């Protein structure tokens, strides 16, 4: 019988939920970080250096377990963009795009078919 553990999951889900604002965020953050860890292990020896290696020492070799351990340790975090800032950036991008683009044609102009046979 295991002493001191009420769950099979380590770190416990309660500890992970304390680090994020919702279950959905936990799933999204864990999955994204697990894909990064997996990419890191797949790219070893290639010298790419674009993927961040695991940030915790883990007894598990599973990317999702490593990701959850990083979340519990505060090494994998997230940030939510301010909706007002996002809306402002989109508005600026639309204005810039509208100023530099020619008008959109809904129909292609008719082309001459060449000299008429006759």
Backbone as CSV, one residue per row, in Angstrom:
resi,resn,N_x,N_y,N_z,CA_x,CA_y,CA_z,C_x,C_y,C_z
1,UNK,0.840,-1.179,0.000,0.000,0.000,0.000,0.885,1.243,0.000
2,UNK,0.550,2.203,-0.846,1.326,3.437,-0.953,1.023,4.341,0.235
3,UNK,2.062,4.943,0.755,1.907,5.820,1.908,1.959,7.266,1.441
4,UNK,0.967,8.080,1.848,1.002,9.509,1.577,0.458,9.929,0.226
5,UNK,-0.032,8.992,-0.573,-0.569,9.358,-1.883,-1.982,8.833,-2.022
6,UNK,-2.903,9.712,-2.344,-4.293,9.315,-2.517,-4.643,9.139,-3.990
7,UNK,-3.724,9.449,-4.869,-4.009,9.426,-6.289,-2.869,8.757,-7.037
8,UNK,-3.164,8.272,-8.213,-2.127,7.689,-9.046,-1.354,8.761,-9.800
9,UNK,-1.944,9.926,-9.917,-1.320,10.992,-10.696,-0.363,11.799,-9.825
10,UNK,0.821,12.001,-10.342,1.807,12.817,-9.640,2.398,13.796,-10.634
11,UNK,2.250,15.073,-10.487,1.654,15.797,-9.369,0.126,15.683,-9.384
12,UNK,-0.480,15.825,-8.205,-1.942,15.716,-8.103,-2.647,16.796,-8.920
13,UNK,-3.798,16.443,-9.448,-4.569,17.358,-10.285,-4.918,18.643,-9.552
14,UNK,-5.140,18.560,-8.263,-5.466,19.760,-7.484,-4.318,20.759,-7.512
15,UNK,-3.094,20.246,-7.413,-1.912,21.111,-7.443,-1.767,21.764,-8.812
16,UNK,-2.076,21.022,-9.862,-1.994,21.574,-11.215,-3.067,22.639,-11.442
17,UNK,-4.275,22.388,-10.961,-5.363,23.347,-11.152,-5.119,24.647,-10.401
18,UNK,-4.302,24.601,-9.355,-3.944,25.832,-8.641,-3.045,26.735,-9.481
19,UNK,-2.397,26.185,-10.504,-1.455,26.947,-11.339,-2.119,27.588,-12.545
20,UNK,-3.350,27.188,-12.850,-4.051,27.694,-14.034,-5.439,28.175,-13.636
21,UNK,-6.149,28.787,-14.594,-7.465,29.339,-14.281,-8.622,28.397,-14.607
22,UNK,-8.357,27.302,-15.354,-9.435,26.375,-15.682,-8.851,25.033,-16.119
23,UNK,-9.707,24.044,-16.153,-9.292,22.722,-16.624,-8.881,22.791,-18.092
24,UNK,-9.613,23.584,-18.865,-9.292,23.722,-20.281,-7.881,24.286,-20.464
25,UNK,-7.531,25.297,-19.684,-6.197,25.877,-19.770,-5.141,24.846,-19.414
26,UNK,-5.415,24.035,-18.401,-4.469,22.986,-18.006,-4.257,22.002,-19.147
27,UNK,-5.329,21.581,-19.781,-5.223,20.629,-20.882,-4.455,21.250,-22.049
28,UNK,-4.797,22.479,-22.402,-4.136,23.137,-23.531,-2.650,23.374,-23.251
29,UNK,-2.338,23.866,-22.053,-0.945,24.130,-21.691,-0.156,22.831,-21.610
30,UNK,-0.730,21.810,-20.988,-0.045,20.525,-20.876,0.201,19.896,-22.236
31,UNK,-0.781,19.936,-23.106,-0.635,19.346,-24.434,0.398,20.100,-25.265
32,UNK,0.353,21.422,-25.209,1.317,22.220,-25.983,2.744,21.963,-25.505
33,UNK,2.941,21.954,-24.206,4.287,21.726,-23.673,4.743,20.290,-23.935
34,UNK,3.822,19.312,-23.855,4.179,17.922,-24.146,4.633,17.775,-25.600
35,UNK,3.988,18.484,-26.527,4.423,18.447,-27.934,5.827,19.032,-28.076
36,UNK,6.115,20.102,-27.326,7.454,20.690,-27.374,8.502,19.728,-26.823
37,UNK,8.193,19.079,-25.711,9.131,18.118,-25.117,9.357,16.961,-26.083
38,UNK,8.284,16.474,-26.687,8.391,15.392,-27.651,9.257,15.811,-28.844
39,UNK,9.060,17.015,-29.327,9.874,17.526,-30.440,11.340,17.617,-30.044
40,UNK,11.587,18.022,-28.804,12.960,18.112,-28.321,13.624,16.740,-28.360
41,UNK,12.949,15.734,-27.825,13.527,14.390,-27.817,13.708,13.843,-29.226
42,UNK,12.779,14.161,-30.125,12.887,13.691,-31.508,14.001,14.383,-32.273
43,UNK,14.375,15.590,-31.858,15.395,16.341,-32.588,16.780,16.215,-31.969
44,UNK,16.932,15.408,-30.917,18.253,15.243,-30.300,19.235,14.710,-31.330
45,UNK,20.420,15.256,-31.320,21.450,14.818,-32.252,21.436,15.579,-33.564
46,UNK,20.367,16.289,-33.838,20.291,17.055,-35.079,20.872,18.448,-34.919
47,UNK,21.066,18.884,-33.684,21.665,20.187,-33.440,20.778,21.355,-33.798
48,UNK,19.488,21.166,-33.809,18.587,22.249,-34.210,18.505,23.329,-33.142
49,UNK,18.359,22.943,-31.877,18.345,23.907,-30.787,17.175,24.855,-30.778
50,UNK,16.092,24.522,-31.461,14.941,25.427,-31.495,13.909,25.101,-30.425
51,UNK,13.970,23.912,-29.866,12.977,23.489,-28.896,13.604,23.483,-27.512
52,UNK,12.868,24.020,-26.538,13.365,24.106,-25.165,13.336,22.713,-24.531
53,UNK,14.444,22.274,-23.947,14.473,20.953,-23.306,13.627,20.948,-22.035
54,UNK,13.360,19.762,-21.488,12.595,19.699,-20.233,13.240,20.560,-19.158
55,UNK,12.404,21.244,-18.376,12.871,22.184,-17.368,12.892,21.594,-15.961
56,UNK,12.506,20.325,-15.816,12.525,19.644,-14.521,13.191,18.291,-14.706
57,UNK,13.736,17.769,-13.628,14.254,16.411,-13.638,13.091,15.492,-13.330
58,UNK,12.840,14.549,-14.213,11.668,13.700,-14.074,12.070,12.237,-14.133
59,UNK,11.392,11.421,-13.352,11.616,9.988,-13.422,10.811,9.392,-14.571
60,UNK,9.880,10.153,-15.092,9.049,9.704,-16.198,9.679,10.127,-17.515
61,UNK,9.548,9.280,-18.498,10.026,9.643,-19.828,8.901,10.094,-20.726
62,UNK,7.705,10.193,-20.176,6.544,10.550,-20.985,6.417,12.066,-21.073
63,UNK,6.301,12.598,-22.283,6.227,14.054,-22.454,5.102,14.723,-21.671
64,UNK,3.929,14.098,-21.589,2.825,14.732,-20.859,3.107,14.766,-19.368
65,UNK,3.694,13.711,-18.819,4.047,13.706,-17.393,5.087,14.773,-17.103
66,UNK,6.058,14.914,-18.003,7.088,15.957,-17.843,6.427,17.330,-17.891
67,UNK,5.496,17.515,-18.826,4.799,18.801,-18.956,4.030,19.133,-17.682
68,UNK,3.328,18.159,-17.117,2.584,18.404,-15.884,3.523,18.714,-14.724
69,UNK,4.668,18.057,-14.669,5.634,18.355,-13.609,6.182,19.774,-13.764
70,UNK,6.380,20.210,-15.009,6.828,21.590,-15.248,5.762,22.597,-14.826
71,UNK,4.503,22.296,-15.106,3.414,23.191,-14.703,3.363,23.287,-13.190
72,UNK,3.457,22.143,-12.514,3.415,22.130,-11.051,4.578,22.914,-10.456
73,UNK,5.742,22.870,-11.105,6.922,23.578,-10.612,6.939,25.046,-11.021
74,UNK,5.958,25.460,-11.826,5.912,26.856,-12.266,6.869,27.159,-13.410
75,UNK,7.382,26.134,-14.072,8.332,26.318,-15.183,7.619,26.493,-16.517
76,UNK,6.439,25.920,-16.653,5.629,26.087,-17.862,4.441,26.940,-17.474
77,UNK,4.329,28.100,-18.077,3.269,29.039,-17.734,2.548,29.501,-18.991
78,UNK,1.539,30.283,-18.800,0.777,30.836,-19.910,0.456,32.283,-19.601
79,UNK,0.048,33.010,-20.629,-0.449,34.366,-20.413,-1.595,34.591,-21.381
80,UNK,-2.560,35.302,-20.919,-3.707,35.625,-21.767,-3.547,37.057,-22.255
81,UNK,-3.683,37.254,-23.567,-3.615,38.623,-24.073,-4.837,39.416,-23.634
82,UNK,-4.654,40.702,-23.426,-5.753,41.584,-23.055,-6.668,41.743,-24.272
83,UNK,-7.951,41.437,-24.155,-8.855,41.522,-25.306,-8.891,42.909,-25.934
84,UNK,-8.744,43.965,-25.128,-8.751,45.322,-25.682,-7.516,45.560,-26.538
85,UNK,-6.364,45.061,-26.094,-5.139,45.217,-26.879,-5.233,44.443,-28.189
86,UNK,-5.778,43.233,-28.144,-5.928,42.420,-29.356,-6.850,43.118,-30.345
87,UNK,-7.965,43.654,-29.861,-8.912,44.350,-30.737,-8.269,45.582,-31.357
88,UNK,-7.482,46.317,-30.575,-6.809,47.504,-31.097,-5.790,47.126,-32.168
89,UNK,-5.028,46.065,-31.932,-4.037,45.628,-32.920,-4.716,45.176,-34.213
90,UNK,-5.840,44.467,-34.098,-6.569,44.025,-35.282,-7.117,45.215,-36.056
91,UNK,-7.620,46.231,-35.356,-8.155,47.415,-36.017,-7.061,48.147,-36.779
92,UNK,-5.897,48.285,-36.163,-4.768,48.943,-36.831,-4.354,48.152,-38.065
93,UNK,-4.302,46.830,-37.948,-3.915,45.990,-39.083,-4.916,46.103,-40.225
94,UNK,-6.220,46.187,-39.895,-7.244,46.336,-40.935,-7.107,47.666,-41.647
95,UNK,-6.853,48.729,-40.902,-6.706,50.058,-41.509,-5.487,50.072,-42.413
96,UNK,-4.369,49.528,-41.943,-3.154,49.492,-42.752,-3.354,48.662,-44.006
97,UNK,-4.046,47.552,-43.889,-4.291,46.697,-45.037,-5.211,47.390,-46.043
98,UNK,-6.221,48.096,-45.554,-7.162,48.771,-46.444,-6.505,49.925,-47.184
99,UNK,-5.549,50.603,-46.563,-4.890,51.741,-47.199,-3.942,51.305,-48.310
100,UNK,-3.360,50.141,-48.183,-2.352,49.726,-49.149,-2.832,48.771,-50.213
101,UNK,-4.089,48.347,-50.187,-4.571,47.364,-51.143,-5.442,48.022,-52.198
102,UNK,-5.357,47.520,-53.440,-6.272,48.021,-54.484,-7.676,47.510,-54.211
103,UNK,-8.677,48.121,-54.796,-10.051,47.666,-54.578,-10.224,46.221,-55.057
104,UNK,-11.082,45.518,-54.426,-11.334,44.117,-54.766,-12.364,44.062,-55.870
105,UNK,-12.062,43.300,-56.940,-13.010,43.120,-58.034,-13.850,41.892,-57.745
106,UNK,-15.164,42.041,-57.859,-16.041,40.907,-57.615,-16.166,40.024,-58.840
107,UNK,-16.000,40.613,-60.039,-16.050,39.848,-61.280,-14.805,40.154,-62.089
108,UNK,-14.315,39.158,-62.757,-13.162,39.377,-63.631,-13.646,40.122,-64.865
109,UNK,-12.859,41.096,-65.326,-13.274,41.810,-66.536,-13.246,40.873,-67.745
110,UNK,-14.143,41.130,-68.698,-14.209,40.315,-69.914,-12.967,40.585,-70.747
111,UNK,-12.375,39.505,-71.249,-11.165,39.659,-72.069,-11.545,39.617,-73.538
112,UNK,-10.788,40.339,-74.367,-10.992,40.267,-75.817,-10.582,38.902,-76.285
113,UNK,-11.351,38.351,-77.201,-11.044,37.028,-77.707,-10.164,37.111,-78.942
114,UNK,-9.665,38.248,-79.276,-8.812,38.398,-80.448,-9.634,38.916,-81.617
115,UNK,-9.019,38.947,-82.778,-9.757,39.438,-83.956,-10.929,38.525,-84.316
116,UNK,-12.012,39.162,-84.705,-13.209,38.400,-85.068,-13.030,37.752,-86.426
117,UNK,-13.433,36.518,-86.545,-13.325,35.821,-87.826,-14.512,36.228,-88.679
118,UNK,-14.262,36.564,-89.897,-15.419,36.966,-90.627,-15.253,37.187,-91.985
